[in-house]
Amino acid sequence: MVRSGVLKVLSGITDGQVTIRDSLGEVVCGTPASDGLCCMLEVHHPSVYRAMMVGGSLGASEAFLAGTWNCDD
């Protein structure tokens, strides 16, 4: 449920794409940007979704530092 909420928010990205890969597969959020802006986010632990939902960008940052996700860019 938390995962789907985060993905719903990220699907609203209007100028770029984020591909999220986790144990359930891959989901592409957003729309292609004219400059090719995109990234791949690899989720290592599902707790990252709660951290993002509750803490926003700070929660995402703390989850990154804890090693629950990483990004190619």
Backbone hydrogen bonds, N-H to C=O, Kabsch-Sander energy under -0.5 kcal/mol:
donor,donor_aa,acceptor,acceptor_aa,energy
5,G,1,M,-1.7
6,V,2,V,-2.3
7,L,3,R,-2.6
8,K,4,S,-2.0
9,V,5,G,-1.9
10,L,6,V,-2.6
11,S,7,L,-1.7
12,G,9,V,-1.5
13,I,10,L,-1.8
16,G,31,T,-1.8
17,Q,37,L,-1.6
18,V,29,C,-2.5
19,T,39,C,-2.8
20,I,18,V,-0.6
20,I,27,V,-3.2
21,R,19,T,-0.5
21,R,41,L,-2.9
22,D,20,I,-0.5
22,D,25,G,-2.6
25,G,22,D,-1.7
27,V,20,I,-2.3
29,C,18,V,-2.9
29,C,27,V,-0.6
31,T,16,G,-1.0
36,G,33,A,-1.6
39,C,17,Q,-1.4
41,L,19,T,-3.5
41,L,39,C,-0.5
42,E,40,M,-0.6
42,E,70,N,-2.8
43,V,21,R,-3.1
43,V,41,L,-0.6
44,H,42,E,-0.6
44,H,68,T,-3.0
45,H,68,T,-1.5
48,V,45,H,-1.9
49,Y,46,P,-1.4
50,R,46,P,-0.6
51,A,47,S,-2.2
52,M,48,V,-2.4
53,M,49,Y,-2.4
54,V,50,R,-2.9
55,G,51,A,-2.3
56,G,52,M,-1.6
58,L,55,G,-1.0
59,G,55,G,-1.4
60,A,56,G,-2.4
61,S,57,S,-2.2
62,E,58,L,-2.6
63,A,59,G,-2.3
64,F,60,A,-2.1
65,L,61,S,-2.4
66,A,62,E,-1.6
67,G,64,F,-1.5
68,T,63,A,-2.4
70,N,42,E,-1.9
72,D,40,M,-1.8
